[in-house]
Amino acid sequence: MGFRQHDSQEFLRTMLDGLSEDLNRITEKKKWNITDEEVDALSDFDKAIVSWNLARSNNDSVITDIFAGQLQSTVTCHGCSHSSVTFEIFMDLSLPIPKVTYNL
């Protein structure tokens, strides 16, 4: 549309999101009463479980069964050494493809 670039990965994400929404088994969205402080007090393993359960409680389809995963990111402050762990649901992974060079 217009002058915007759309690539195959963006198309895949849009298609999977649309299919997942159309095929969602959840008819009533749940509201969770968990605070950031309560989540911060959990172990990383328990944070992962809570994050996954929160995401799947509102998005449960054959598409998420096949394609959904969870990525853990850790950021550490160099000044105070405090680490922050977050979890993100994904439907696709970007992988670098190494360039092949031929010496003739």
Biopython code that builds the backbone (N, CA, C, O; Angstrom):
import numpy as np
from Bio.PDB.StructureBuilder import StructureBuilder

atoms = [
    (1, "MET", "N", (0.838, -1.167, 0.000)),
    (1, "MET", "CA", (0.000, 0.000, 0.000)),
    (1, "MET", "C", (0.889, 1.237, 0.000)),
    (1, "MET", "O", (1.785, 1.344, 0.838)),
    (2, "GLY", "N", (0.673, 2.137, -0.882)),
    (2, "GLY", "CA", (1.493, 3.334, -0.938)),
    (2, "GLY", "C", (2.950, 3.002, -1.208)),
    (2, "GLY", "O", (3.265, 2.183, -2.072)),
    (3, "PHE", "N", (3.826, 3.644, -0.463)),
    (3, "PHE", "CA", (5.256, 3.431, -0.638)),
    (3, "PHE", "C", (5.866, 2.617, 0.484)),
    (3, "PHE", "O", (7.089, 2.528, 0.592)),
    (4, "ARG", "N", (5.027, 2.019, 1.325)),
    (4, "ARG", "CA", (5.533, 1.213, 2.432)),
    (4, "ARG", "C", (6.004, -0.133, 1.916)),
    (4, "ARG", "O", (5.386, -0.725, 1.031)),
    (5, "GLN", "N", (7.098, -0.604, 2.474)),
    (5, "GLN", "CA", (7.642, -1.908, 2.099)),
    (5, "GLN", "C", (7.023, -2.986, 2.982)),
    (5, "GLN", "O", (6.933, -2.823, 4.198)),
    (6, "HIS", "N", (6.603, -4.073, 2.372)),
    (6, "HIS", "CA", (6.056, -5.205, 3.097)),
    (6, "HIS", "C", (6.851, -6.426, 2.685)),
    (6, "HIS", "O", (6.943, -6.742, 1.499)),
    (7, "ASP", "N", (7.423, -7.109, 3.655)),
    (7, "ASP", "CA", (8.216, -8.280, 3.308)),
    (7, "ASP", "C", (7.493, -9.556, 3.720)),
    (7, "ASP", "O", (6.421, -9.511, 4.324)),
    (8, "SER", "N", (8.089, -10.682, 3.389)),
    (8, "SER", "CA", (7.449, -11.970, 3.637)),
    (8, "SER", "C", (7.280, -12.243, 5.131)),
    (8, "SER", "O", (6.290, -12.854, 5.531)),
    (9, "GLN", "N", (8.217, -11.808, 5.952)),
    (9, "GLN", "CA", (8.090, -12.027, 7.398)),
    (9, "GLN", "C", (6.915, -11.226, 7.953)),
    (9, "GLN", "O", (6.153, -11.731, 8.778)),
    (10, "GLU", "N", (6.770, -10.008, 7.513)),
    (10, "GLU", "CA", (5.641, -9.188, 7.962)),
    (10, "GLU", "C", (4.318, -9.812, 7.504)),
    (10, "GLU", "O", (3.344, -9.819, 8.257)),
    (11, "PHE", "N", (4.281, -10.332, 6.278)),
    (11, "PHE", "CA", (3.083, -11.011, 5.789)),
    (11, "PHE", "C", (2.761, -12.230, 6.647)),
    (11, "PHE", "O", (1.605, -12.442, 7.015)),
    (12, "LEU", "N", (3.789, -13.041, 6.971)),
    (12, "LEU", "CA", (3.586, -14.226, 7.789)),
    (12, "LEU", "C", (3.016, -13.855, 9.154)),
    (12, "LEU", "O", (2.078, -14.491, 9.634)),
    (13, "ARG", "N", (3.583, -12.830, 9.775)),
    (13, "ARG", "CA", (3.092, -12.392, 11.086)),
    (13, "ARG", "C", (1.634, -11.951, 11.016)),
    (13, "ARG", "O", (0.825, -12.320, 11.867)),
    (14, "THR", "N", (1.309, -11.164, 10.004)),
    (14, "THR", "CA", (-0.063, -10.679, 9.844)),
    (14, "THR", "C", (-1.022, -11.832, 9.600)),
    (14, "THR", "O", (-2.113, -11.865, 10.170)),
    (15, "MET", "N", (-0.625, -12.771, 8.762)),
    (15, "MET", "CA", (-1.473, -13.920, 8.460)),
    (15, "MET", "C", (-1.684, -14.790, 9.699)),
    (15, "MET", "O", (-2.814, -15.174, 9.998)),
    (16, "LEU", "N", (-0.605, -15.104, 10.421)),
    (16, "LEU", "CA", (-0.724, -15.930, 11.624)),
    (16, "LEU", "C", (-1.551, -15.247, 12.698)),
    (16, "LEU", "O", (-2.357, -15.898, 13.363)),
    (17, "ASP", "N", (-1.366, -13.942, 12.879)),
    (17, "ASP", "CA", (-2.163, -13.205, 13.859)),
    (17, "ASP", "C", (-3.645, -13.246, 13.498)),
    (17, "ASP", "O", (-4.493, -13.458, 14.365)),
    (18, "GLY", "N", (-3.956, -13.044, 12.217)),
    (18, "GLY", "CA", (-5.345, -13.066, 11.771)),
    (18, "GLY", "C", (-5.978, -14.438, 11.936)),
    (18, "GLY", "O", (-7.100, -14.554, 12.428)),
    (19, "LEU", "N", (-5.258, -15.479, 11.523)),
    (19, "LEU", "CA", (-5.774, -16.841, 11.677)),
    (19, "LEU", "C", (-5.951, -17.199, 13.146)),
    (19, "LEU", "O", (-6.958, -17.795, 13.529)),
    (20, "SER", "N", (-4.979, -16.838, 13.961)),
    (20, "SER", "CA", (-5.055, -17.132, 15.385)),
    (20, "SER", "C", (-6.262, -16.457, 16.017)),
    (20, "SER", "O", (-6.952, -17.051, 16.846)),
    (21, "GLU", "N", (-6.515, -15.219, 15.624)),
    (21, "GLU", "CA", (-7.668, -14.495, 16.157)),
    (21, "GLU", "C", (-8.976, -15.139, 15.694)),
    (21, "GLU", "O", (-9.907, -15.291, 16.485)),
    (22, "ASP", "N", (-9.049, -15.516, 14.417)),
    (22, "ASP", "CA", (-10.275, -16.135, 13.886)),
    (22, "ASP", "C", (-10.539, -17.514, 14.475)),
    (22, "ASP", "O", (-11.694, -17.915, 14.622)),
    (23, "LEU", "N", (-9.476, -18.244, 14.816)),
    (23, "LEU", "CA", (-9.618, -19.606, 15.324)),
    (23, "LEU", "C", (-9.484, -19.701, 16.837)),
    (23, "LEU", "O", (-9.377, -20.796, 17.389)),
    (24, "ASN", "N", (-9.491, -18.561, 17.501)),
    (24, "ASN", "CA", (-9.297, -18.527, 18.952)),
    (24, "ASN", "C", (-10.400, -19.313, 19.670)),
    (24, "ASN", "O", (-11.589, -19.096, 19.438)),
    (25, "ARG", "N", (-9.984, -20.219, 20.536)),
    (25, "ARG", "CA", (-10.938, -21.028, 21.304)),
    (25, "ARG", "C", (-11.501, -20.275, 22.511)),
    (25, "ARG", "O", (-12.496, -20.694, 23.101)),
    (26, "ILE", "N", (-10.865, -19.172, 22.870)),
    (26, "ILE", "CA", (-11.286, -18.389, 24.030)),
    (26, "ILE", "C", (-12.436, -17.476, 23.606)),
    (26, "ILE", "O", (-12.283, -16.643, 22.713)),
    (27, "THR", "N", (-13.571, -17.639, 24.249)),
    (27, "THR", "CA", (-14.722, -16.804, 23.911)),
    (27, "THR", "C", (-14.855, -15.620, 24.856)),
    (27, "THR", "O", (-15.454, -14.604, 24.501)),
    (28, "GLU", "N", (-14.302, -15.744, 26.054)),
    (28, "GLU", "CA", (-14.366, -14.657, 27.033)),
    (28, "GLU", "C", (-12.970, -14.395, 27.567)),
    (28, "GLU", "O", (-12.349, -15.269, 28.172)),
    (29, "LYS", "N", (-12.480, -13.178, 27.337)),
    (29, "LYS", "CA", (-11.131, -12.815, 27.776)),
    (29, "LYS", "C", (-11.079, -12.705, 29.289)),
    (29, "LYS", "O", (-11.964, -12.122, 29.916)),
    (30, "LYS", "N", (-10.018, -13.281, 29.872)),
    (30, "LYS", "CA", (-9.834, -13.238, 31.325)),
    (30, "LYS", "C", (-9.024, -12.009, 31.709)),
    (30, "LYS", "O", (-8.163, -11.555, 30.955)),
    (31, "LYS", "N", (-9.312, -11.481, 32.889)),
    (31, "LYS", "CA", (-8.493, -10.417, 33.467)),
    (31, "LYS", "C", (-7.764, -11.016, 34.653)),
    (31, "LYS", "O", (-8.375, -11.617, 35.536)),
    (32, "TRP", "N", (-6.465, -10.846, 34.663)),
    (32, "TRP", "CA", (-5.639, -11.387, 35.745)),
    (32, "TRP", "C", (-5.341, -10.274, 36.726)),
    (32, "TRP", "O", (-5.056, -9.142, 36.333)),
    (33, "ASN", "N", (-5.408, -10.599, 37.991)),
    (33, "ASN", "CA", (-5.103, -9.642, 39.053)),
    (33, "ASN", "C", (-3.755, -9.982, 39.662)),
    (33, "ASN", "O", (-3.670, -10.459, 40.793)),
    (34, "ILE", "N", (-2.706, -9.731, 38.899)),
    (34, "ILE", "CA", (-1.348, -9.953, 39.401)),
    (34, "ILE", "C", (-0.556, -8.677, 39.159)),
    (34, "ILE", "O", (-0.551, -8.135, 38.053)),
    (35, "THR", "N", (0.104, -8.209, 40.193)),
    (35, "THR", "CA", (0.843, -6.955, 40.095)),
    (35, "THR", "C", (2.276, -7.215, 39.641)),
    (35, "THR", "O", (2.769, -8.341, 39.703)),
    (36, "ASP", "N", (2.929, -6.154, 39.185)),
    (36, "ASP", "CA", (4.337, -6.258, 38.793)),
    (36, "ASP", "C", (5.203, -6.677, 39.973)),
    (36, "ASP", "O", (6.170, -7.421, 39.811)),
    (37, "GLU", "N", (4.849, -6.197, 41.155)),
    (37, "GLU", "CA", (5.620, -6.554, 42.352)),
    (37, "GLU", "C", (5.516, -8.047, 42.645)),
    (37, "GLU", "O", (6.498, -8.680, 43.033)),
    (38, "GLU", "N", (4.320, -8.606, 42.456)),
    (38, "GLU", "CA", (4.140, -10.046, 42.666)),
    (38, "GLU", "C", (4.932, -10.852, 41.645)),
    (38, "GLU", "O", (5.517, -11.882, 41.981)),
    (39, "VAL", "N", (4.951, -10.391, 40.411)),
    (39, "VAL", "CA", (5.708, -11.087, 39.360)),
    (39, "VAL", "C", (7.203, -10.978, 39.642)),
    (39, "VAL", "O", (7.933, -11.959, 39.500)),
    (40, "ASP", "N", (7.665, -9.792, 40.041)),
    (40, "ASP", "CA", (9.095, -9.591, 40.329)),
    (40, "ASP", "C", (9.590, -10.491, 41.445)),
    (40, "ASP", "O", (10.766, -10.856, 41.468)),
    (41, "ALA", "N", (8.707, -10.857, 42.377)),
    (41, "ALA", "CA", (9.104, -11.700, 43.508)),
    (41, "ALA", "C", (9.256, -13.176, 43.115)),
    (41, "ALA", "O", (9.768, -13.975, 43.900)),
    (42, "LEU", "N", (8.819, -13.538, 41.913)),
    (42, "LEU", "CA", (8.877, -14.934, 41.470)),
    (42, "LEU", "C", (10.252, -15.297, 40.923)),
    (42, "LEU", "O", (11.023, -14.424, 40.524)),
    (43, "SER", "N", (10.545, -16.575, 40.909)),
    (43, "SER", "CA", (11.763, -17.055, 40.253)),
    (43, "SER", "C", (11.581, -16.899, 38.748)),
    (43, "SER", "O", (10.455, -16.759, 38.272)),
    (44, "ASP", "N", (12.679, -16.921, 37.994)),
    (44, "ASP", "CA", (12.586, -16.794, 36.531)),
    (44, "ASP", "C", (11.711, -17.895, 35.939)),
    (44, "ASP", "O", (10.939, -17.647, 35.014)),
    (45, "PHE", "N", (11.829, -19.097, 36.465)),
    (45, "PHE", "CA", (11.020, -20.212, 35.973)),
    (45, "PHE", "C", (9.534, -19.937, 36.187)),
    (45, "PHE", "O", (8.720, -20.158, 35.290)),
    (46, "ASP", "N", (9.185, -19.454, 37.377)),
    (46, "ASP", "CA", (7.783, -19.153, 37.672)),
    (46, "ASP", "C", (7.283, -17.961, 36.860)),
    (46, "ASP", "O", (6.123, -17.933, 36.449)),
    (47, "LYS", "N", (8.161, -16.967, 36.626)),
    (47, "LYS", "CA", (7.787, -15.834, 35.771)),
    (47, "LYS", "C", (7.448, -16.326, 34.368)),
    (47, "LYS", "O", (6.496, -15.853, 33.749)),
    (48, "ALA", "N", (8.231, -17.275, 33.875)),
    (48, "ALA", "CA", (7.986, -17.830, 32.543)),
    (48, "ALA", "C", (6.629, -18.511, 32.488)),
    (48, "ALA", "O", (5.887, -18.346, 31.519)),
    (49, "ILE", "N", (6.304, -19.267, 33.514)),
    (49, "ILE", "CA", (5.015, -19.964, 33.554)),
    (49, "ILE", "C", (3.861, -18.966, 33.607)),
    (49, "ILE", "O", (2.873, -19.123, 32.890)),
    (50, "VAL", "N", (3.981, -17.944, 34.448)),
    (50, "VAL", "CA", (2.933, -16.927, 34.561)),
    (50, "VAL", "C", (2.761, -16.199, 33.230)),
    (50, "VAL", "O", (1.636, -15.996, 32.775)),
    (51, "SER", "N", (3.868, -15.807, 32.609)),
    (51, "SER", "CA", (3.810, -15.105, 31.331)),
    (51, "SER", "C", (3.126, -15.954, 30.263)),
    (51, "SER", "O", (2.277, -15.464, 29.518)),
    (52, "TRP", "N", (3.499, -17.226, 30.197)),
    (52, "TRP", "CA", (2.908, -18.142, 29.213)),
    (52, "TRP", "C", (1.411, -18.326, 29.476)),
    (52, "TRP", "O", (0.604, -18.282, 28.548)),
    (53, "ASN", "N", (1.047, -18.532, 30.744)),
    (53, "ASN", "CA", (-0.363, -18.728, 31.081)),
    (53, "ASN", "C", (-1.197, -17.485, 30.807)),
    (53, "ASN", "O", (-2.340, -17.590, 30.363)),
    (54, "LEU", "N", (-0.630, -16.301, 31.068)),
    (54, "LEU", "CA", (-1.344, -15.063, 30.759)),
    (54, "LEU", "C", (-1.605, -14.950, 29.257)),
    (54, "LEU", "O", (-2.718, -14.629, 28.839)),
    (55, "ALA", "N", (-0.591, -15.211, 28.460)),
    (55, "ALA", "CA", (-0.736, -15.105, 27.006)),
    (55, "ALA", "C", (-1.729, -16.127, 26.474)),
    (55, "ALA", "O", (-2.592, -15.792, 25.662)),
    (56, "ARG", "N", (-1.612, -17.361, 26.923)),
    (56, "ARG", "CA", (-2.478, -18.427, 26.407)),
    (56, "ARG", "C", (-3.901, -18.344, 26.948)),
    (56, "ARG", "O", (-4.810, -18.929, 26.360)),
    (57, "SER", "N", (-4.116, -17.637, 28.047)),
    (57, "SER", "CA", (-5.472, -17.525, 28.589)),
    (57, "SER", "C", (-6.376, -16.681, 27.701)),
    (57, "SER", "O", (-7.600, -16.769, 27.801)),
    (58, "ASN", "N", (-5.788, -15.871, 26.838)),
    (58, "ASN", "CA", (-6.574, -15.040, 25.922)),
    (58, "ASN", "C", (-6.355, -15.385, 24.459)),
    (58, "ASN", "O", (-7.115, -14.937, 23.600)),
    (59, "ASN", "N", (-5.342, -16.165, 24.161)),
    (59, "ASN", "CA", (-5.025, -16.534, 22.781)),
    (59, "ASN", "C", (-4.727, -18.017, 22.722)),
    (59, "ASN", "O", (-3.596, -18.442, 22.958)),
    (60, "ASP", "N", (-5.738, -18.800, 22.410)),
    (60, "ASP", "CA", (-5.591, -20.244, 22.375)),
    (60, "ASP", "C", (-6.226, -20.769, 21.090)),
    (60, "ASP", "O", (-7.449, -20.855, 20.983)),
    (61, "SER", "N", (-5.399, -21.114, 20.134)),
    (61, "SER", "CA", (-5.893, -21.623, 18.854)),
    (61, "SER", "C", (-4.927, -22.677, 18.333)),
    (61, "SER", "O", (-3.847, -22.875, 18.890)),
    (62, "VAL", "N", (-5.324, -23.345, 17.268)),
    (62, "VAL", "CA", (-4.440, -24.315, 16.643)),
    (62, "VAL", "C", (-3.176, -23.612, 16.121)),
    (62, "VAL", "O", (-2.112, -24.226, 16.056)),
    (63, "ILE", "N", (-3.287, -22.352, 15.758)),
    (63, "ILE", "CA", (-2.130, -21.585, 15.277)),
    (63, "ILE", "C", (-1.138, -21.372, 16.415)),
    (63, "ILE", "O", (0.064, -21.564, 16.228)),
    (64, "THR", "N", (-1.623, -20.979, 17.588)),
    (64, "THR", "CA", (-0.711, -20.793, 18.714)),
    (64, "THR", "C", (-0.166, -22.135, 19.205)),
    (64, "THR", "O", (0.957, -22.203, 19.705)),
    (65, "ASP", "N", (-0.963, -23.210, 19.063)),
    (65, "ASP", "CA", (-0.470, -24.542, 19.418)),
    (65, "ASP", "C", (0.772, -24.897, 18.606)),
    (65, "ASP", "O", (1.715, -25.493, 19.127)),
    (66, "ILE", "N", (0.766, -24.533, 17.343)),
    (66, "ILE", "CA", (1.854, -24.910, 16.434)),
    (66, "ILE", "C", (2.997, -23.900, 16.436)),
    (66, "ILE", "O", (4.166, -24.283, 16.480)),
    (67, "PHE", "N", (2.664, -22.625, 16.389)),
    (67, "PHE", "CA", (3.680, -21.600, 16.129)),
    (67, "PHE", "C", (4.146, -20.800, 17.341)),
    (67, "PHE", "O", (5.233, -20.224, 17.294)),
    (68, "ALA", "N", (3.379, -20.741, 18.415)),
    (68, "ALA", "CA", (3.727, -19.846, 19.526)),
    (68, "ALA", "C", (4.866, -20.405, 20.368)),
    (68, "ALA", "O", (4.974, -21.611, 20.587)),
    (69, "GLY", "N", (5.693, -19.509, 20.820)),
    (69, "GLY", "CA", (6.781, -19.839, 21.729)),
    (69, "GLY", "C", (7.027, -18.656, 22.639)),
    (69, "GLY", "O", (6.345, -17.635, 22.549)),
    (70, "GLN", "N", (7.993, -18.797, 23.505)),
    (70, "GLN", "CA", (8.279, -17.741, 24.474)),
    (70, "GLN", "C", (9.779, -17.478, 24.502)),
    (70, "GLN", "O", (10.593, -18.400, 24.569)),
    (71, "LEU", "N", (10.119, -16.201, 24.450)),
    (71, "LEU", "CA", (11.513, -15.772, 24.452)),
    (71, "LEU", "C", (11.821, -15.068, 25.767)),
    (71, "LEU", "O", (11.059, -14.210, 26.212)),
    (72, "GLN", "N", (12.930, -15.430, 26.382)),
    (72, "GLN", "CA", (13.378, -14.774, 27.611)),
    (72, "GLN", "C", (14.468, -13.776, 27.272)),
    (72, "GLN", "O", (15.418, -14.096, 26.557)),
    (73, "SER", "N", (14.325, -12.569, 27.788)),
    (73, "SER", "CA", (15.353, -11.537, 27.629)),
    (73, "SER", "C", (15.828, -11.100, 29.006)),
    (73, "SER", "O", (15.024, -10.892, 29.915)),
    (74, "THR", "N", (17.136, -10.963, 29.150)),
    (74, "THR", "CA", (17.712, -10.502, 30.408)),
    (74, "THR", "C", (18.563, -9.274, 30.136)),
    (74, "THR", "O", (19.433, -9.292, 29.265)),
    (75, "VAL", "N", (18.310, -8.206, 30.884)),
    (75, "VAL", "CA", (19.091, -6.972, 30.788)),
    (75, "VAL", "C", (19.737, -6.748, 32.145)),
    (75, "VAL", "O", (19.059, -6.767, 33.172)),
    (76, "THR", "N", (21.055, -6.533, 32.149)),
    (76, "THR", "CA", (21.791, -6.322, 33.392)),
    (76, "THR", "C", (22.422, -4.934, 33.393)),
    (76, "THR", "O", (23.092, -4.543, 32.437)),
    (77, "CYS", "N", (22.199, -4.199, 34.473)),
    (77, "CYS", "CA", (22.782, -2.878, 34.633)),
    (77, "CYS", "C", (24.264, -3.032, 34.983)),
    (77, "CYS", "O", (24.607, -3.764, 35.912)),
    (78, "HIS", "N", (25.139, -2.351, 34.249)),
    (78, "HIS", "CA", (26.571, -2.433, 34.523)),
    (78, "HIS", "C", (26.946, -1.682, 35.802)),
    (78, "HIS", "O", (27.952, -1.993, 36.439)),
    (79, "GLY", "N", (26.131, -0.695, 36.172)),
    (79, "GLY", "CA", (26.421, 0.087, 37.363)),
    (79, "GLY", "C", (26.131, -0.641, 38.661)),
    (79, "GLY", "O", (26.971, -0.688, 39.560)),
    (80, "CYS", "N", (24.923, -1.216, 38.754)),
    (80, "CYS", "CA", (24.524, -1.841, 40.025)),
    (80, "CYS", "C", (24.378, -3.359, 39.924)),
    (80, "CYS", "O", (24.092, -4.019, 40.922)),
    (81, "SER", "N", (24.569, -3.911, 38.742)),
    (81, "SER", "CA", (24.471, -5.353, 38.479)),
    (81, "SER", "C", (23.068, -5.922, 38.657)),
    (81, "SER", "O", (22.898, -7.137, 38.748)),
    (82, "HIS", "N", (22.056, -5.042, 38.708)),
    (82, "HIS", "CA", (20.663, -5.520, 38.788)),
    (82, "HIS", "C", (20.248, -6.091, 37.434)),
    (82, "HIS", "O", (20.493, -5.479, 36.395)),
    (83, "SER", "N", (19.623, -7.258, 37.452)),
    (83, "SER", "CA", (19.151, -7.895, 36.227)),
    (83, "SER", "C", (17.636, -7.841, 36.157)),
    (83, "SER", "O", (16.944, -8.046, 37.154)),
    (84, "SER", "N", (17.134, -7.563, 34.968)),
    (84, "SER", "CA", (15.701, -7.549, 34.721)),
    (84, "SER", "C", (15.402, -8.617, 33.681)),
    (84, "SER", "O", (15.992, -8.624, 32.600)),
    (85, "VAL", "N", (14.483, -9.521, 34.010)),
    (85, "VAL", "CA", (14.126, -10.620, 33.123)),
    (85, "VAL", "C", (12.711, -10.404, 32.624)),
    (85, "VAL", "O", (11.797, -10.178, 33.417)),
    (86, "THR", "N", (12.524, -10.471, 31.306)),
    (86, "THR", "CA", (11.195, -10.363, 30.722)),
    (86, "THR", "C", (10.965, -11.533, 29.774)),
    (86, "THR", "O", (11.905, -12.159, 29.283)),
    (87, "PHE", "N", (9.693, -11.807, 29.534)),
    (87, "PHE", "CA", (9.312, -12.894, 28.646)),
    (87, "PHE", "C", (8.371, -12.352, 27.586)),
    (87, "PHE", "O", (7.490, -11.543, 27.877)),
    (88, "GLU", "N", (8.564, -12.801, 26.358)),
    (88, "GLU", "CA", (7.777, -12.319, 25.237)),
    (88, "GLU", "C", (7.310, -13.504, 24.401)),
    (88, "GLU", "O", (8.086, -14.413, 24.105)),
    (89, "ILE", "N", (6.040, -13.483, 24.026)),
    (89, "ILE", "CA", (5.477, -14.532, 23.180)),
    (89, "ILE", "C", (5.797, -14.184, 21.729)),
    (89, "ILE", "O", (5.706, -13.023, 21.329)),
    (90, "PHE", "N", (6.170, -15.187, 20.951)),
    (90, "PHE", "CA", (6.458, -14.965, 19.533)),
    (90, "PHE", "C", (5.751, -16.015, 18.690)),
    (90, "PHE", "O", (5.390, -17.090, 19.169)),
    (91, "MET", "N", (5.565, -15.671, 17.420)),
    (91, "MET", "CA", (4.969, -16.603, 16.459)),
    (91, "MET", "C", (5.963, -16.962, 15.359)),
    (91, "MET", "O", (5.717, -17.875, 14.571)),
    (92, "ASP", "N", (7.081, -16.248, 15.306)),
    (92, "ASP", "CA", (8.118, -16.547, 14.321)),
    (92, "ASP", "C", (9.467, -16.136, 14.892)),
    (92, "ASP", "O", (9.545, -15.319, 15.809)),
    (93, "LEU", "N", (10.511, -16.706, 14.346)),
    (93, "LEU", "CA", (11.874, -16.372, 14.758)),
    (93, "LEU", "C", (12.644, -15.853, 13.560)),
    (93, "LEU", "O", (12.541, -16.393, 12.459)),
    (94, "SER", "N", (13.409, -14.814, 13.781)),
    (94, "SER", "CA", (14.296, -14.300, 12.738)),
    (94, "SER", "C", (15.657, -14.928, 12.925)),
    (94, "SER", "O", (16.253, -14.839, 13.999)),
    (95, "LEU", "N", (16.140, -15.554, 11.889)),
    (95, "LEU", "CA", (17.452, -16.186, 11.944)),
    (95, "LEU", "C", (18.340, -15.594, 10.866)),
    (95, "LEU", "O", (17.901, -15.419, 9.729)),
    (96, "PRO", "N", (19.583, -15.283, 11.207)),
    (96, "PRO", "CA", (20.480, -14.745, 10.184)),
    (96, "PRO", "C", (20.889, -15.848, 9.208)),
    (96, "PRO", "O", (21.121, -16.992, 9.597)),
    (97, "ILE", "N", (20.968, -15.482, 7.966)),
    (97, "ILE", "CA", (21.439, -16.408, 6.943)),
    (97, "ILE", "C", (22.821, -15.916, 6.515)),
    (97, "ILE", "O", (22.945, -14.822, 5.963)),
    (98, "PRO", "N", (23.856, -16.714, 6.765)),
    (98, "PRO", "CA", (25.203, -16.259, 6.422)),
    (98, "PRO", "C", (25.373, -16.123, 4.914)),
    (98, "PRO", "O", (24.845, -16.914, 4.133)),
    (99, "LYS", "N", (26.123, -15.099, 4.529)),
    (99, "LYS", "CA", (26.406, -14.900, 3.108)),
    (99, "LYS", "C", (27.486, -15.880, 2.666)),
    (99, "LYS", "O", (28.476, -16.102, 3.363)),
    (100, "VAL", "N", (27.272, -16.443, 1.519)),
    (100, "VAL", "CA", (28.244, -17.386, 0.977)),
    (100, "VAL", "C", (29.052, -16.652, -0.081)),
    (100, "VAL", "O", (28.502, -16.056, -1.007)),
    (101, "THR", "N", (30.370, -16.707, 0.076)),
    (101, "THR", "CA", (31.243, -16.095, -0.924)),
    (101, "THR", "C", (32.065, -17.173, -1.602)),
    (101, "THR", "O", (32.524, -18.120, -0.963)),
    (102, "TYR", "N", (32.240, -17.022, -2.871)),
    (102, "TYR", "CA", (33.015, -17.987, -3.637)),
    (102, "TYR", "C", (34.294, -17.332, -4.127)),
    (102, "TYR", "O", (34.266, -16.246, -4.706)),
    (103, "ASN", "N", (35.407, -17.995, -3.891)),
    (103, "ASN", "CA", (36.691, -17.524, -4.387)),
    (103, "ASN", "C", (37.012, -18.317, -5.650)),
    (103, "ASN", "O", (37.215, -19.530, -5.600)),
    (104, "LEU", "N", (37.054, -17.630, -6.762)),
    (104, "LEU", "CA", (37.344, -18.308, -8.033)),
    (104, "LEU", "C", (38.814, -18.281, -8.352)),
    (104, "LEU", "O", (39.232, -18.806, -9.384)),
]
sb = StructureBuilder()
sb.init_structure("model")
sb.init_model(0)
sb.init_chain("A")
sb.init_seg("    ")
for serial, (resi, resn, name, xyz) in enumerate(atoms, 1):
    if name == "N":
        sb.init_residue(resn, " ", resi, " ")
    sb.init_atom(name, np.array(xyz, "f"), 0.0, 1.0, " ", f" {name:<3s}", serial, name[0])
structure = sb.get_structure()
